[in-house]
């Protein structure tokens, strides 16, 4: 059917409407010819030929930001390489196999978990720790540095219990410690470090009151290697006073405000006007105060922080060199200095560009970072004839970012250029509803199209549309006519190539809960399909989340792109359909801690996956269910139990006398409180139970007892059991 005619025919005619015979204006088929294809991508894209997984790896930059932990396999799925560059081919973990196992119904052998999911890979976390330690060990050995490196993990990056416990366990052999910035963080750090190395540092940063300082001193009494870092000058008086009362000899550090400034977004805590730290005048006053109190020997650490995502080793070396000068001066003034804490700043290359001019990238790797730090400290100390200090860093983003992947499902997409329904003989109906001005606009549209004046054609088309919209608002034009005009204008735009080709993919996710940094500061993470990468993506799209908020969309992507190459929904291998799954990578730091409860969407389910010798190379070792509807309601001071009783009472008042129907209604209400807030599909049916502590646990099919620390290898024939915490 001709293009414009098919659109006009889509109008719905009122019953009994009689068509007139006025043909004074040309029919649109005489102007625009045949309708465009209903799917503009199918004629352009061959989903199988001339494409390969390696081309997808290049298109999505996986070959730039992914190494050494992420790659694309020959099946077109993203794989995780748990041991980095040392991962053998049979040890690679296919993300789609993990997704299938955890999301399939239990009757089909899966775990029945709902999307979104966070999948943690502790092997990657361990490798990051070991790689950081190895980089410093090599730099220290190769440069003849006469001390050692001893890092700490700032728990603010991800305070999840299992993440922190893993870091303490994995880093115990090389004395890896923790950094805390609040009273709850001190408590969790103290508890975790009881199982760590006795030499591991507990660095206490942030604003402090008497309770905070008392906690830190108690940690010292418990033989934890605790250092209280003075960030504000008045904190020193509290430390001196409380330590005397508790009869504890503290270890004290000073945070210095450096002149070296990181100019990027993450450099707000650097420079002389930074939020934290002491000026040179304040440092000298602190030294005198400690000397007068007979506690100058307690001053053993100097701390500074240039800012997160330090872009280059030249800026890094400049800041470390300045801090090393202050360290040597403190030694000269009589302090018993032992440690230089270079803070955070070890960056992540989010877009794979290795750029020194972007907040999304850094121009160095772990080895270059460590070498620059060691060299800067060594050179200054050697010139001043000062003993080389222990080097401590507070790298959080670089440690935890890689090991956590957010997986979410696209549940629908805006339609492609679909052909309107044909109802026949609608063109005259449209004309009969036009005013003289409308007819003139339409005549101008057709005349401009005949002359080939495309911009003029679009101008008159828009003028016709706006005039009809105004008539509709005034009540002089019916909905059928307005819809027909919209269709005409759309066809004109498509025929002239003026339509927006970008589609919107609706995803089962809350941006504000799971990717809050994108909304808050414009932080961009790699987001890619985790499968079908052996097929050429046929469309471009943006991602729209579940929240009732216009900001709930992802429309900026790595590489400066405003849309993402995507595949058509339901176009899996062999045309069998299936879900369309995307992953957000390098988001293991900050996102979970910063996520909110906008629209009362809680956090995702969390799955812990380790490499194993099973047929599919992995085992799920822990599942932590996300908050239920009841949980998020309780977080906002509602009481789900009372809410349920109120609804149950209302149901009884409504006169549901049938006991079976009443019981079904009550059961449905209960299930609603126990289920997650996110959308469910046939592939994500869950089974939940409530324990006495009001925590919801996914249970084994025919056993309500969850086995603690149980383990299930993918591919075996046993019934799956797994631990929930």
C-alpha positions, 0 to 999 in steps of 0.5 A: 500500500502507498506510504501515506495512504496506509497511514491515513487508513489507520484512522478509526472511523466513527460508526455510520460515517459516510465518505464524500466523493471530493477528490480535489486534492491528490492522494498521497500515494501519488506523491510518496509511492510505496511504504517503507519497510516495516523493519528498517534494520532487516534490509541493512543487517545480515545477522549471521554473515560478515560478523564475528565475536572479534568485531563485537569486541572491537565495537563495544571496546571490550578488547580495550577496557576488558583485559585481562578479565573479560573477553568474548568467546567463539559463541558470542558470549562474554567470558570472565577470566578469573585469574586475569592473564594467567587464566587457562582456556578451560577456566574461563566462565561463560556469563550466559551459562551463569545467568541461565543457571541462576535465573532458570526455574528450579524445576528446570535445574536453576535457582529461580532468581529474579533480575537484576543480578549482581554477580561477584567473582571472588577469584577476580578480587583475589587476583586484583589484590595479588596484582597490586601487591606484585606490582609494588613488590617488583618496583621495590625490588627493582629500585632497591627500595629498603622497606615494603608495601602494605596496602589497605582497602577503604571500605567505603567503596563497598562495605558488603560483608562478604567483599570485606571479609574476602579482602581480609582473607585474600590479603592476609599473607601480605598484611593487607588492612582496612581503612574506615571513615565512620564509626560503623566502618570502624566497627566492621573493620575491627571485626573483620581484622580480628581474622586478618594479619596482626600487622595489617593496618586499620587506618582511621580517617574522616571526621572524628568525635570522642566516640570515634576516637574512643573506638579507635583506641579500643581497637588499639587495646585489642592489639589491632594495628590502628592508626588515628589520622588527624584530619582536623586540627581540633581532633588532636586534642581529643586524641591526647585527652582520651588516650590518657584516660584510657591508658592507651598509647596511640599511633597517630598520623597527620593528613597533609593538604598538598599544593599538588592538585588534581584538576579533574572531577575527582580532584575536589579533595586535593589542593590547599582548599581541599575538604580534609587535611592540615596546612603546613602551619597546622602541621607544625602546631600539631608537632609542637603540641605532641612534643609538649604532651610527651607524645611526639613518638606517637606520630608515625604516619603521614597521609595525603590524598590527591583525588580519585582517578589520578590520570597520569603518573606525572601528576602522581609522582609530583604529589608523592614527591611533595608529600615525601618532603613533608615526611622527611621534615617530620623526621627532622623535627623528631617524629618517629615516622615510619609510614607514608600513606599515599591515599587513593587515586589508583584509577580505572580505565573505564573506556579503554582509551588510556587517556590522561585527559579524561575522568573515564580513563588513566594513562598507566597500569598497575606496574607503572603506578607502583614504579612512579610511587616508589621512585618518588619516595626513594629519591626524596628520602635518599636526598635527605638521608632518611630511612625509606618508609613503609608505603601504604595506599588506600586503593579501593576502586582499583581493587573491587571494580572488576569483580562485580558485574550487574546483569539486567534484562531488556523487557521491551523496546519501542517499535521499529517503523511498523506499518499502520493497520489498513482500514481502507478508504480513509484518505477522503475521511481525513480531508473531510475533517480538514479546515481550509487552512489544513487543506492548504497546508496539505496541498503545500506538503504535496507540492513541496514533495513533488518539487523535491524541496525536502526541508519545505515539505517537512516545514509544511508537514509540521505546520499541519500537525501543529494546527491540528493539535491546536484544533484538537485542544479546542475540541473541533477535531476528533481523536481519529483525525488527529491520529491520522494526521500524526501518521501522515507526518510520521510517514513524511518524516520517514520518507524523507529520512528525518526520523530518529533511528534510536530506539528505547530499550526498557530494562528491568532495573532502577538506575537510581538504585544500581547505577546512581553515579550515572545519574548523580555525576555522569559517571559512565560505565561499560554497558554491553550485551553479554550474548549474541556478540557473534551477530551484528547488532541491528539497531541503536538504542538507549536504556530506560529503567523502571522508575517513574522519573525522566532521569531514569535512563542511560543515554551516554556510553563509553566512546562518547556515544549517545546510543548503544548498538543493540540487537533486536529483541527475541532474536536469539540463535535459531530464531528461538527468542529468549531474553536479551541480557546486558551487563554493566562492568567495572561497577563494583565500587560505590554503586551499591553503597550509594544506591537509593530506594527511588520508587521503592526499588531495592537492591538486586539479588547477589550471586557469588561465583567461583571458578571450579573444575566442573564441566562449565568451570564455575560454582555458585557458592553464595546467594544473597536475595535482594530486598523484598517489597516488605523490606523496602517498605520497612526501610521507609518506616512502614510496617508490612505486618500491620499493612497486611492485616489491614488489607486482610480486614478490608478483604473480609469487609468486602464480603468474600464469603467463599473460603477458597477465594478468600484464602487465595486473596490472602495468599496473593497479598502475602506473596506481594509483600515477600516478592521483589519490587522488580518485574517478573517473567516466566524465566524468573519465578522465585520461591521464598520463605520467611524466617524468624528474623524477617529475612527472606531466603530462597530455599531448596525445592523440597527442603526449607532448610538452607545449608550454610556454606554449601556448594553446587557445581554447575553440570552435576546431577545433584539437587542445587543447594546454596548458602544465603546470608 
